[in-house]
């Protein structure tokens, strides 16, 4: 079973095509990432959903995602 999100593969392969902007606020940071590569944009959205799920539900969300990728 693969633990790492498959979205990271495209980020590592095409990371030079992602523009990241980080703004520091009173409550933390806001990261905005953009790209002119449609596949990267799709992966950014998927990854953002994965991270949000992990923040909201912790390791339970991680286990769910792993099981979905494994076809269970």
JOFEN-V365874 format. One record per residue. SS is DSSP state (H for helix, E for strand, C for the rest). OMEGA is omega in degrees with one decimal (* if undefined). Layout:
# JOFEN-V365874
SS&OMEGA + SS&OMEGA
This chain:
# JOFEN-V365874
C&-178.7 + C&-180.0 + C&-177.3 + C&176.8 + C&177.7 + C&178.7 + H&-178.1 + H&179.7 + H&-179.2 + H&177.6 + H&179.5 + H&-177.7 + H&-174.3 + H&-176.7 + H&179.6 + H&-179.8 + H&177.0 + C&175.2 + E&-179.0 + E&176.1 + E&-179.0 + E&177.1 + E&177.6 + E&179.6 + E&176.9 + C&-174.1 + C&-178.5 + E&-179.7 + E&173.1 + E&-179.8 + E&176.5 + E&179.8 + E&-180.0 + E&177.8 + C&173.6 + C&179.1 + C&-176.5 + H&178.6 + H&176.8 + H&179.3 + H&178.0 + H&179.3 + H&177.8 + H&178.0 + H&179.4 + H&-179.0 + H&178.0 + H&176.9 + H&178.7 + H&-179.4 + H&178.8 + H&178.2 + H&179.2 + H&179.2 + H&-175.9 + H&-171.5 + H&175.6 + C&-175.1 + H&176.5 + H&178.6 + H&178.6 + H&179.6 + H&177.6 + H&-178.9 + H&178.6 + H&-178.8 + H&176.9 + H&179.8 + H&180.0 + H&179.3 + C&-180.0 + C&*
